[in-house]
Amino acid sequence: MDFSKCIVYEGEKALQKVKSDGENLMFVYDQTDEICLSAVTNYGMALQYVKKQTPEICLAAVQKNGNALVYVKDKTPEICLAAVKKSGHALVYVYDQTYDICFEAVKENGLALRHATIQTTEICLEAVKNNGLSLQYVIVQNPEICLVAVKQNGDALQYVNRQTPEICLAAVQQFSRALQYVREQTEEICLAAVKKNAYAIMNVKEQTSAICKEATAKVQGAIKYVNYKVCIAPTIDLDKLSRDEKIALIRKLVENL
Protein backbone atom coordinates (compact mmCIF):
# COMPACT_ATOMS: atom_id res chain seq x y z
CA MET A 1 0.00 0.00 0.00
CA ASP A 2 1.25 3.51 -0.88
CA PHE A 3 0.97 5.43 2.39
CA SER A 4 2.22 8.63 0.74
CA LYS A 5 -1.31 9.29 -0.50
CA CYS A 6 -3.09 8.42 2.76
CA ILE A 7 -5.81 10.80 3.95
CA VAL A 8 -6.85 11.17 7.58
CA TYR A 9 -10.62 10.92 8.00
CA GLU A 10 -12.44 12.79 10.73
CA GLY A 11 -15.95 13.13 12.16
CA GLU A 12 -18.94 12.15 10.05
CA LYS A 13 -16.77 11.45 7.04
CA ALA A 14 -14.73 8.97 9.08
CA LEU A 15 -17.92 7.19 10.13
CA GLN A 16 -19.11 6.94 6.54
CA LYS A 17 -15.76 5.63 5.37
CA VAL A 18 -15.49 2.83 7.93
CA LYS A 19 -19.09 1.81 7.32
CA SER A 20 -18.25 1.22 3.67
CA ASP A 21 -14.85 -0.35 4.40
CA GLY A 22 -13.81 -1.11 7.96
CA GLU A 23 -10.15 -1.12 7.04
CA ASN A 24 -10.37 2.66 6.59
CA LEU A 25 -10.15 2.81 10.37
CA MET A 26 -6.37 2.89 9.97
CA PHE A 27 -6.78 6.43 8.59
CA VAL A 28 -8.94 7.68 11.47
CA TYR A 29 -6.94 9.56 14.10
CA ASP A 30 -9.74 10.69 16.40
CA GLN A 31 -11.53 7.43 17.02
CA THR A 32 -14.83 7.11 18.87
CA ASP A 33 -16.56 3.96 20.06
CA GLU A 34 -19.20 4.46 17.38
CA ILE A 35 -16.62 4.71 14.62
CA CYS A 36 -14.68 1.69 15.88
CA LEU A 37 -17.84 -0.38 16.30
CA SER A 38 -18.93 0.45 12.77
CA ALA A 39 -15.50 -0.46 11.45
CA VAL A 40 -15.27 -3.91 13.06
CA THR A 41 -18.89 -4.64 12.20
CA ASN A 42 -17.95 -4.15 8.58
CA TYR A 43 -14.51 -5.78 8.79
CA GLY A 44 -13.69 -7.77 11.90
CA MET A 45 -9.94 -7.64 11.42
CA ALA A 46 -10.10 -3.84 11.66
CA LEU A 47 -9.84 -4.48 15.39
CA GLN A 48 -6.08 -4.26 14.93
CA TYR A 49 -6.48 -0.51 14.30
CA VAL A 50 -8.65 0.18 17.34
CA LYS A 51 -6.70 2.30 19.81
CA LYS A 52 -8.98 1.76 22.78
CA GLN A 53 -10.69 -1.61 22.85
CA THR A 54 -13.93 -2.24 24.73
CA PRO A 55 -15.70 -5.58 25.31
CA GLU A 56 -18.50 -4.50 22.97
CA ILE A 57 -16.11 -3.62 20.14
CA CYS A 58 -14.12 -6.83 20.58
CA LEU A 59 -17.27 -8.95 20.66
CA ALA A 60 -18.58 -7.33 17.47
CA ALA A 61 -15.21 -7.93 15.78
CA VAL A 62 -15.04 -11.67 16.53
CA GLN A 63 -18.69 -12.12 15.63
CA LYS A 64 -17.79 -10.78 12.21
CA ASN A 65 -14.53 -12.72 11.94
CA GLY A 66 -13.56 -15.21 14.61
CA ASN A 67 -9.89 -14.86 13.78
CA ALA A 68 -10.00 -11.24 14.93
CA LEU A 69 -9.51 -12.81 18.35
CA VAL A 70 -5.79 -12.59 17.67
CA TYR A 71 -6.03 -8.81 18.20
CA VAL A 72 -8.15 -8.93 21.36
CA LYS A 73 -6.15 -7.76 24.37
CA ASP A 74 -8.56 -8.98 27.05
CA LYS A 75 -9.72 -12.41 25.92
CA THR A 76 -12.73 -13.04 28.13
CA PRO A 77 -14.57 -16.39 28.02
CA GLU A 78 -17.56 -14.68 26.36
CA ILE A 79 -15.43 -13.19 23.59
CA CYS A 80 -13.50 -16.43 23.05
CA LEU A 81 -16.71 -18.45 22.85
CA ALA A 82 -18.16 -16.06 20.28
CA ALA A 83 -14.95 -16.22 18.26
CA VAL A 84 -14.79 -20.03 17.98
CA LYS A 85 -18.50 -20.20 17.15
CA LYS A 86 -17.70 -18.05 14.12
CA SER A 87 -14.40 -19.74 13.27
CA GLY A 88 -13.36 -22.95 14.98
CA HIS A 89 -9.70 -22.39 14.15
CA ALA A 90 -9.74 -19.26 16.33
CA LEU A 91 -9.26 -21.76 19.15
CA VAL A 92 -5.54 -21.44 18.50
CA TYR A 93 -5.72 -17.94 20.03
CA VAL A 94 -7.52 -19.08 23.19
CA TYR A 95 -5.01 -19.52 26.00
CA ASP A 96 -7.44 -20.39 28.81
CA GLN A 97 -9.59 -23.03 27.15
CA THR A 98 -12.74 -24.48 28.69
CA TYR A 99 -14.90 -27.47 27.78
CA ASP A 100 -17.58 -25.25 26.22
CA ILE A 101 -15.07 -23.29 24.14
CA CYS A 102 -13.42 -26.46 22.80
CA PHE A 103 -16.80 -28.08 22.09
CA GLU A 104 -18.10 -25.10 20.15
CA ALA A 105 -14.85 -24.82 18.21
CA VAL A 106 -14.92 -28.39 16.91
CA LYS A 107 -18.65 -28.12 16.29
CA GLU A 108 -17.91 -25.28 13.86
CA ASN A 109 -14.82 -26.94 12.40
CA GLY A 110 -13.82 -30.45 13.42
CA LEU A 111 -10.20 -29.90 12.46
CA ALA A 112 -9.95 -27.32 15.25
CA LEU A 113 -9.45 -30.34 17.49
CA ARG A 114 -5.76 -30.02 16.76
CA HIS A 115 -5.73 -26.85 18.88
CA ALA A 116 -7.84 -28.20 21.74
CA THR A 117 -6.12 -28.67 25.08
CA ILE A 118 -9.21 -30.43 26.40
CA GLN A 119 -10.33 -33.68 24.80
CA THR A 120 -13.29 -35.71 26.03
CA THR A 121 -15.28 -38.38 24.24
CA GLU A 122 -18.04 -35.82 23.61
CA ILE A 123 -15.65 -33.25 22.14
CA CYS A 124 -13.96 -35.84 19.93
CA LEU A 125 -17.31 -37.20 18.73
CA GLU A 126 -18.46 -33.70 17.84
CA ALA A 127 -15.22 -33.11 15.95
CA VAL A 128 -15.45 -36.25 13.80
CA LYS A 129 -19.15 -35.65 13.17
CA ASN A 130 -18.15 -32.37 11.57
CA ASN A 131 -15.08 -33.70 9.79
CA GLY A 132 -14.04 -37.33 9.92
CA LEU A 133 -10.44 -36.45 9.17
CA SER A 134 -10.16 -34.81 12.58
CA LEU A 135 -9.71 -38.37 13.85
CA GLN A 136 -6.00 -37.82 13.27
CA TYR A 137 -5.98 -35.44 16.25
CA VAL A 138 -7.89 -37.70 18.65
CA ILE A 139 -5.50 -38.72 21.41
CA VAL A 140 -7.57 -41.59 22.81
CA GLN A 141 -9.58 -43.39 20.13
CA ASN A 142 -12.47 -45.75 20.75
CA PRO A 143 -14.64 -47.79 18.34
CA GLU A 144 -17.53 -45.33 18.51
CA ILE A 145 -15.40 -42.32 17.60
CA CYS A 146 -13.72 -44.23 14.77
CA LEU A 147 -17.02 -45.47 13.35
CA VAL A 148 -18.54 -42.00 13.36
CA ALA A 149 -15.39 -40.64 11.70
CA VAL A 150 -15.35 -43.10 8.78
CA LYS A 151 -19.08 -42.72 8.25
CA GLN A 152 -18.52 -39.00 7.80
CA ASN A 153 -15.42 -39.48 5.64
CA GLY A 154 -14.24 -42.97 4.68
CA ASP A 155 -10.76 -41.61 4.10
CA ALA A 156 -10.45 -41.27 7.88
CA LEU A 157 -9.80 -45.02 7.98
CA GLN A 158 -6.12 -44.26 7.49
CA TYR A 159 -6.06 -42.76 11.01
CA VAL A 160 -7.84 -45.65 12.77
CA ASN A 161 -5.44 -47.36 15.15
CA ARG A 162 -7.47 -50.51 15.69
CA GLN A 163 -9.46 -51.50 12.65
CA THR A 164 -12.49 -53.78 12.93
CA PRO A 165 -14.54 -55.33 10.11
CA GLU A 166 -17.46 -53.03 11.01
CA ILE A 167 -15.32 -49.88 10.82
CA CYS A 168 -13.67 -50.97 7.57
CA LEU A 169 -17.00 -51.85 5.97
CA ALA A 170 -18.49 -48.49 6.93
CA ALA A 171 -15.43 -46.72 5.53
CA VAL A 172 -15.54 -48.32 2.08
CA GLN A 173 -19.29 -47.85 1.89
CA GLN A 174 -18.76 -44.12 2.36
CA PHE A 175 -15.60 -43.85 0.23
CA SER A 176 -14.65 -46.88 -1.86
CA ARG A 177 -10.99 -45.94 -2.18
CA ALA A 178 -10.64 -46.29 1.56
CA LEU A 179 -10.14 -49.95 0.69
CA GLN A 180 -6.46 -49.13 0.25
CA TYR A 181 -6.23 -48.52 4.02
CA VAL A 182 -7.89 -51.80 5.04
CA ARG A 183 -5.20 -53.93 6.66
CA GLU A 184 -7.15 -57.19 6.63
CA GLN A 185 -9.40 -57.30 3.59
CA THR A 186 -12.32 -59.71 3.39
CA GLU A 187 -14.48 -60.57 0.41
CA GLU A 188 -17.42 -58.78 2.07
CA ILE A 189 -15.45 -55.56 2.49
CA CYS A 190 -14.05 -55.75 -1.04
CA LEU A 191 -17.47 -56.44 -2.53
CA ALA A 192 -18.90 -53.44 -0.70
CA ALA A 193 -16.12 -51.27 -2.11
CA VAL A 194 -16.59 -52.36 -5.75
CA LYS A 195 -20.36 -52.00 -5.39
CA LYS A 196 -19.73 -48.39 -4.43
CA ASN A 197 -17.17 -47.89 -7.19
CA ALA A 198 -16.13 -50.62 -9.62
CA TYR A 199 -12.63 -49.18 -9.93
CA ALA A 200 -12.01 -49.97 -6.28
CA ILE A 201 -10.98 -53.36 -7.62
CA MET A 202 -7.57 -51.75 -8.14
CA ASN A 203 -7.08 -51.86 -4.37
CA VAL A 204 -8.27 -55.43 -3.86
CA LYS A 205 -5.36 -57.54 -2.65
CA GLU A 206 -6.89 -60.93 -3.41
CA GLN A 207 -9.50 -60.90 -6.14
CA THR A 208 -12.22 -63.54 -6.24
CA SER A 209 -14.63 -64.44 -9.01
CA ALA A 210 -17.48 -62.71 -7.13
CA ILE A 211 -15.50 -59.49 -6.77
CA CYS A 212 -14.45 -59.51 -10.42
CA LYS A 213 -17.97 -60.18 -11.60
CA GLU A 214 -19.41 -57.40 -9.45
CA ALA A 215 -16.86 -54.87 -10.66
CA THR A 216 -17.13 -55.66 -14.37
CA ALA A 217 -20.92 -55.88 -14.28
CA LYS A 218 -21.05 -52.37 -12.87
CA VAL A 219 -18.46 -50.76 -15.18
CA GLN A 220 -17.02 -52.59 -18.17
CA GLY A 221 -13.85 -50.51 -18.04
CA ALA A 222 -12.98 -52.13 -14.73
CA ILE A 223 -12.14 -55.33 -16.58
CA LYS A 224 -8.62 -54.09 -17.29
CA TYR A 225 -7.90 -54.31 -13.56
CA VAL A 226 -9.11 -57.89 -13.24
CA ASN A 227 -6.45 -60.43 -12.34
CA TYR A 228 -6.81 -62.83 -15.24
CA LYS A 229 -5.51 -65.72 -13.12
CA VAL A 230 -8.80 -65.63 -11.22
CA CYS A 231 -10.90 -66.53 -14.24
CA ILE A 232 -8.57 -67.97 -16.90
CA ALA A 233 -7.29 -71.51 -17.02
CA PRO A 234 -3.50 -71.69 -16.64
CA THR A 235 -3.25 -73.51 -19.98
CA ILE A 236 -4.12 -70.30 -21.86
CA ASP A 237 -1.06 -68.31 -22.87
CA LEU A 238 -2.05 -64.65 -22.76
CA ASP A 239 1.33 -63.54 -24.04
CA LYS A 240 0.32 -64.71 -27.49
CA LEU A 241 -2.81 -62.56 -27.50
CA SER A 242 -3.13 -58.88 -28.41
CA ARG A 243 -4.37 -56.41 -25.80
CA ASP A 244 -7.87 -56.30 -27.31
CA GLU A 245 -7.97 -60.10 -27.51
CA LYS A 246 -6.96 -60.37 -23.85
CA ILE A 247 -9.70 -57.97 -22.76
CA ALA A 248 -12.31 -59.71 -24.92
CA LEU A 249 -11.31 -63.09 -23.53
CA ILE A 250 -11.32 -61.92 -19.92
CA ARG A 251 -14.70 -60.24 -20.43
CA LYS A 252 -16.20 -63.40 -21.79
CA LEU A 253 -14.75 -65.51 -18.99
CA VAL A 254 -15.83 -63.09 -16.29
CA GLU A 255 -19.39 -63.24 -17.63
CA ASN A 256 -19.29 -67.00 -17.17
CA LEU A 257 -17.95 -66.91 -13.61
N, C-alpha and C positions, 0 to 999 in steps of 0.2 A: 504494500500500500504506500502511496506517495503522500507522506504527511506534510509536505511543503504546501499543499493546497487545502489543508484542513481548516474548517470553519468552526468556531465555537458557537454553539446554540444556547440561547437563553430564553427564559420565560415561556410564553405560550408557544413560541416557535419550537422550542426544545421539546415540549410535550407532544406537539404534532409530529415532530421528526421521529421520536422514539416509538410512537404509536404505529408508525408506518414501517419502521425498521429499528428494533430494539438495540441493535449494535451501534446506533448513532449515540448511544449514551456515552460512549468514549469521548465525544466532542462536547459534552455538557459539563461545564465547570461548576455552576451553582445548581447542585442537585437537590431535589425535594423528594419526599417519600412518594408523592403522586407520580412524579416523573420516573423514578426508579421502578415503581410498581408497574407502570405502563410498559416500561422497557422490558422487564423480565417476563411480563405476561405475553409480550410479542415474541421475545427471543430469550429463552431461559438462560443461555450461557452469557447473557449480558450481565449477569450477576458479578462477573469478574471486574466490571467497571464501577460497581456500586461502592461509593466511599464509606457510607455508613449503613451497614446491614441491620435489618430488623427481622424478627421472626416471620412477620407477614410477607415481607419481600422475599425472603429465602424460601418460604413455603410455596409462594407463587412461582418462583423460578424452577424448583424441582418438580412441580406439578406440570410445568411446561416441558421440561427436559430433565429427567432423573439424573443425568450425568452432571448437571449443574451443582450437584452435591459437592463436587471437588472444590468448589469455590466458597462453600459455606464455612464460616469461621466457628460458629457455635452449632455443632451437629446434635441437635436434640433428637430424642427418640421419635417424636412426631414428624420432624422434617425427614429423618432417615427413612421412616416407614413410607412416607409419601413418595420419596425418591425411588425406592426399589419397586413400588407398585407401578411406577411409570416406566422404569427401566431396571430390570433385574440385575444387570451388570453393575449398577451403581453400588451394589453391595461391597465392591472392592474399596469404596471410600468410607465404609462404615467401620469404625474402629471398636466401638462398644456394641457388638452384635447381640441381639436377643432372639429367642425362638420365633416370635412373631415376625421380626424383620427378615430373618432367613427364610421363613416359610413363604412370605409374600414375594420375596425375591425370586425363588425358584418357581413359584406359581406363575410369575410373569415370564420368566425365562429359565428353563430347567438347567441350562449350562452355567447359570450363576452359582450352582452348587460348588463349583471349583473355588469360589471365594468364601464359602460359608465356614465359619469356625465352629458352628453347632450343627451336628448331623444326628437326626433321630430317624427312626423308621418312617414316621409320618412325613418328615421333610424330604427324605430320599424318594419316597413314593410319589410325592407331589412333583418332584423334579423329573423323574422318568416318565410320569404321565404327560408332562409338557414336552419333553424331548428325551426319547429313549437313550440317545447317545450320552446323556449325562451320567449314565451308569459307570462310565470310566472314572468318575470322581467320587463314587460311593466307596467309603472306607470299609464298611462292614456289609457285605452283600448277604441277601437271603433269597430263597426261591421265589417268594412273592414279588420282591423288587425286580428280580431278573425277568420274571414272566411278564410283568407290566411293561418293562423296558422294551423287550423284543416284540411285544404286541403293538407298541407305538412305533417302533422302528426296528425291523428285523436285523438291520446291520449292527445293532447293539450286541448281537451274539458274540462278537469278537471280544467283548469286555467281560463276558460271563466267566467267572472263575470255575464254578462247578456246573457243568452242563448236565442236563437231564433230558431224556427223550421228549418230555412234555415241552420243555423250554425250546429245544431245537425244532420241534415240529411247529410250534407257534411262530418261531422266527422265520422259517422258510415259507410259511403260509402268508406272512406279511410281506416278505421280501425274498424272492426265490434265490437270489445270489448269495444269501446268507449261508447257503449250503456249503460254501467254501470254508466256513468257520466251524462246521460240525466236525468234532474230533472222532466221534464214533457213529458213522453213517449206518442207517438201516434202510431196508427197502421201503418201508412206510414213509420215512422222512424224505427219501429221494423221490418217491412217487408224488408226494405232496408238492415238492419243489418243481418238478417238471409239469405238474398239473397247473401250477401258477404261471410258469414260464418254461416252455419246451426247451429253450436254450440252456436251462439250468443243468441239462445233461452233461454239459462241459465240466461241471464240478463234481460229477458222480465218480466216486473212486472205483466202485465195482458195479458195473452195469449188469442188469438182468434183462431177460426177454420182456418182462412186464414193463420195466422202466423204458426200454427202447421203444416198445410199441406205443406207450402212452405219449412219449415225446414226439415221435414221428407222426402219430395220428393227429396231434394238435397242430404241429407246424412241419410241413414237409422238409423245409430247409434244415431242420435239426438232424436229418439223417446223416449229414456229413460228420457229425460228432459221435455217431454210433460206433462202438467197438465191434468191428465185423466178426471177431472171434466168438462173440456171443450168439450170433445167428447163422454163421457160415461153417459148413463142414470143413475140417482141416485139410481135406483132400483137394479143395479148390485153391488154385494158385492165383491170387489176386495180382501178383506182379506182372502177369501176362495180359491183364485187362487194362483198358484205357480208363481214365478217370470217370467218364460218363458211364462206361460199362460197369464199373465198380458200384457207382451210386445206384444204377438201375437194378443191379443184382441184389444189393443190400436192401433196397426198397421192397423188392419182391419178396425177399426172405423174411423181412420184418413183418410184412403183411400176413405171412403165414405162421408167425410165431404163436 
